Amino acid sequence: MRHGKKFNHLGRKAAHRKAMLSNMACSLIEHKRIKTTVAKAKALRKFVEPLITKSKNDTTHSRRIVFSYLRQKQIVTELFGDVASKVMTREGGYTRIIKIGNRIGDNAQMCFIELVDFNEIYVKDKTDKTDKKTKSTRRSRGSKKSSVNTDKSNHKNSDSSVVEESSAVEESPVVEESSAVEESPVIEELSVVEESSVVEESPVVEKKQKNKKNNAEDKDETK
């Protein structure tokens, strides 16, 4: 029975449990994500989040309090440096637990625990969602409708101008084609007539020349 059981002892004595949570907190601050069981992750979240809140106030007193829990100078300097600068605008909820299934062997439920502000994938998704929400306001919808209407009117005007230009462009070639069609047969007829006259004239000239030769021969004979 769990009468008066306010926290999970994790099957360890107090000294062992404090040392384990201190080491896990140092690993989390250093690597920004660790893999552990869900029970340990929940206990670690209660242990490390007050220390992260302390790191926002960078004073000697707060550094000494945090050092009494972590016992590592490098981790304390990193917590008051990079982590505090990232977490400064957040009011709480510095860690995230992601369950990943059960462990082979003892079937313990495993998870990742990570610092929220150091996960770039989740941060990008949130920024995209906020952008989408800001775009879907009533004013933006009205502006979108007005912009759509103006686009439609511009499109109609452009279509009408295009139709007029196309009709003008289509009319001019028709006139040119008709003139070309009318001129081409005339040229062909003239060429045919000229050729035919040339063909007809050539035998007449030959006959006249033959007649002249014959007449000249006759005159010579008579002489």
PLY file of the C-alpha trace (Angstrom):
ply
format ascii 1.0
element vertex 223
property float x
property float y
property float z
element edge 222
property int vertex1
property int vertex2
end_header
0.00 0.00 0.00
1.20 3.52 -0.74
0.02 5.39 2.35
2.04 8.60 2.65
4.36 7.68 -0.24
5.03 11.07 -1.87
7.95 10.13 -4.15
9.56 7.08 -5.69
12.52 5.73 -3.72
13.71 3.84 -6.84
14.74 0.82 -4.72
17.71 2.70 -3.23
18.72 4.33 0.03
18.76 8.12 0.33
22.52 8.58 -0.26
22.55 6.25 -3.26
19.47 7.90 -4.74
20.89 11.46 -4.37
24.21 10.45 -5.96
22.42 8.76 -8.87
20.16 11.75 -9.55
23.14 14.11 -9.31
25.08 12.11 -11.91
22.04 11.88 -14.19
21.47 15.65 -13.93
25.11 16.32 -14.85
24.80 14.00 -17.86
21.59 15.71 -18.95
23.13 19.19 -18.73
26.24 18.05 -20.61
24.64 15.98 -23.39
21.18 17.68 -23.44
19.52 14.24 -23.83
19.90 10.91 -22.03
18.19 7.54 -22.22
16.80 6.00 -19.01
13.68 4.40 -17.53
10.47 6.35 -17.17
10.54 6.11 -13.34
14.08 7.56 -13.15
13.23 10.25 -15.71
10.25 11.44 -13.65
12.40 11.56 -10.50
15.17 13.38 -12.41
12.75 16.01 -13.70
11.77 16.93 -10.13
15.47 17.08 -9.21
16.91 19.11 -12.10
14.21 21.66 -12.95
14.58 23.66 -9.69
18.32 23.83 -10.36
17.69 25.21 -13.87
15.39 27.83 -12.36
18.18 28.80 -9.95
20.57 29.24 -12.89
18.52 32.19 -14.21
19.76 34.29 -11.29
23.52 34.26 -11.82
24.83 35.08 -8.34
27.43 33.52 -6.09
24.76 32.29 -3.69
22.76 30.52 -6.42
25.95 28.98 -7.85
26.87 27.60 -4.42
23.40 26.09 -3.95
23.52 24.42 -7.37
27.04 23.16 -6.73
25.89 21.51 -3.48
23.60 19.32 -5.59
25.72 18.68 -8.71
29.28 18.60 -7.30
30.92 19.34 -10.68
32.40 22.75 -11.51
32.31 22.33 -15.30
28.64 21.37 -15.28
27.78 24.33 -13.05
29.53 26.77 -15.41
27.75 25.27 -18.42
24.41 25.42 -16.62
24.84 29.10 -15.77
26.18 29.84 -19.27
24.63 28.14 -22.32
21.65 26.52 -20.65
20.62 29.63 -18.69
20.79 31.83 -21.81
18.54 29.41 -23.72
16.04 28.96 -20.90
15.84 32.59 -19.77
12.47 33.32 -21.44
10.85 30.03 -20.37
8.85 30.01 -17.13
9.01 26.25 -16.51
8.86 22.87 -18.14
12.52 22.77 -19.14
12.58 19.00 -19.83
10.65 16.63 -22.07
10.09 12.87 -21.67
9.72 10.80 -24.88
8.72 7.16 -24.36
10.41 4.69 -26.71
9.08 1.26 -25.65
10.08 -1.48 -23.24
13.57 -2.80 -22.52
14.49 -6.36 -23.49
15.09 -8.51 -20.39
13.19 -6.92 -17.51
10.58 -5.24 -19.78
11.15 -1.85 -18.12
9.55 1.12 -19.87
12.30 3.22 -21.48
12.34 6.85 -22.55
14.46 9.84 -23.58
14.61 12.85 -21.30
15.91 16.02 -22.94
16.13 19.77 -22.54
13.32 21.33 -24.54
15.18 24.36 -25.93
18.03 22.29 -27.36
15.84 20.14 -29.63
15.93 21.98 -32.98
13.32 19.78 -34.69
10.56 20.47 -32.13
11.40 24.17 -32.00
11.07 24.49 -35.83
7.71 22.71 -35.77
6.42 25.12 -33.13
7.57 28.18 -35.04
5.87 26.90 -38.21
2.61 26.35 -36.31
2.70 29.84 -34.79
3.29 31.34 -38.24
0.31 29.45 -39.62
-1.90 30.61 -36.72
-0.95 34.24 -37.17
-1.76 34.03 -40.87
-5.28 32.64 -40.23
-6.82 35.80 -38.68
-10.00 37.55 -39.77
-8.20 40.57 -41.08
-5.84 38.44 -43.09
-8.81 36.55 -44.52
-10.43 39.81 -45.59
-7.18 40.97 -47.13
-6.84 37.64 -48.86
-10.37 37.98 -50.29
-9.72 41.52 -51.44
-6.43 40.47 -52.95
-8.19 37.57 -54.67
-10.86 39.91 -56.06
-8.24 42.35 -57.32
-6.32 39.46 -58.85
-9.51 38.27 -60.56
-10.29 41.75 -61.92
-6.72 42.16 -63.14
-6.94 38.73 -64.70
-10.19 39.63 -66.47
-8.73 42.90 -67.76
-5.65 41.10 -68.96
-7.85 38.47 -70.65
-9.90 41.16 -72.46
-6.76 42.92 -73.64
-5.32 39.62 -74.76
-8.51 38.83 -76.70
-8.43 42.24 -78.42
-4.76 41.86 -79.29
-5.33 38.35 -80.59
-8.24 39.53 -82.79
-6.12 42.36 -84.17
-3.24 40.02 -84.78
-5.52 37.50 -86.45
-7.15 40.10 -88.75
-3.93 41.45 -90.25
-2.65 38.12 -91.58
-6.04 37.45 -93.21
-5.74 40.60 -95.30
-2.18 39.80 -96.27
-3.10 36.25 -97.17
-6.04 37.38 -99.35
-3.81 39.80 -101.25
-1.18 37.14 -101.63
-3.78 34.68 -102.89
-5.13 37.20 -105.38
-1.70 38.23 -106.66
-0.23 34.78 -107.09
-2.64 33.54 -109.79
-2.15 36.75 -111.79
1.58 36.28 -111.73
1.24 32.67 -112.72
-1.18 33.53 -115.60
1.19 36.20 -116.94
4.08 33.82 -116.86
2.03 31.16 -118.60
0.89 33.60 -121.29
4.41 34.84 -121.89
5.76 31.32 -122.14
3.00 30.27 -124.50
3.62 33.29 -126.76
7.28 32.50 -126.88
6.54 28.94 -127.78
4.09 30.01 -130.50
6.42 32.61 -132.01
9.40 30.34 -132.50
7.85 28.08 -135.21
6.56 31.13 -137.19
10.02 32.62 -137.34
11.44 29.33 -138.55
8.78 29.14 -141.33
9.54 32.69 -142.49
13.24 31.93 -142.63
12.57 28.79 -144.67
10.31 30.75 -147.06
13.02 33.40 -147.51
15.59 30.71 -148.32
13.27 29.07 -150.84
12.49 32.38 -152.53
16.17 33.18 -152.77
16.90 29.80 -154.33
14.07 30.28 -156.86
15.46 33.66 -157.87
18.91 32.20 -158.39
17.52 29.42 -160.59
15.58 31.87 -162.74
18.68 33.95 -163.28
0 1
1 2
2 3
3 4
4 5
5 6
6 7
7 8
8 9
9 10
10 11
11 12
12 13
13 14
14 15
15 16
16 17
17 18
18 19
19 20
20 21
21 22
22 23
23 24
24 25
25 26
26 27
27 28
28 29
29 30
30 31
31 32
32 33
33 34
34 35
35 36
36 37
37 38
38 39
39 40
40 41
41 42
42 43
43 44
44 45
45 46
46 47
47 48
48 49
49 50
50 51
51 52
52 53
53 54
54 55
55 56
56 57
57 58
58 59
59 60
60 61
61 62
62 63
63 64
64 65
65 66
66 67
67 68
68 69
69 70
70 71
71 72
72 73
73 74
74 75
75 76
76 77
77 78
78 79
79 80
80 81
81 82
82 83
83 84
84 85
85 86
86 87
87 88
88 89
89 90
90 91
91 92
92 93
93 94
94 95
95 96
96 97
97 98
98 99
99 100
100 101
101 102
102 103
103 104
104 105
105 106
106 107
107 108
108 109
109 110
110 111
111 112
112 113
113 114
114 115
115 116
116 117
117 118
118 119
119 120
120 121
121 122
122 123
123 124
124 125
125 126
126 127
127 128
128 129
129 130
130 131
131 132
132 133
133 134
134 135
135 136
136 137
137 138
138 139
139 140
140 141
141 142
142 143
143 144
144 145
145 146
146 147
147 148
148 149
149 150
150 151
151 152
152 153
153 154
154 155
155 156
156 157
157 158
158 159
159 160
160 161
161 162
162 163
163 164
164 165
165 166
166 167
167 168
168 169
169 170
170 171
171 172
172 173
173 174
174 175
175 176
176 177
177 178
178 179
179 180
180 181
181 182
182 183
183 184
184 185
185 186
186 187
187 188
188 189
189 190
190 191
191 192
192 193
193 194
194 195
195 196
196 197
197 198
198 199
199 200
200 201
201 202
202 203
203 204
204 205
205 206
206 207
207 208
208 209
209 210
210 211
211 212
212 213
213 214
214 215
215 216
216 217
217 218
218 219
219 220
220 221
221 222
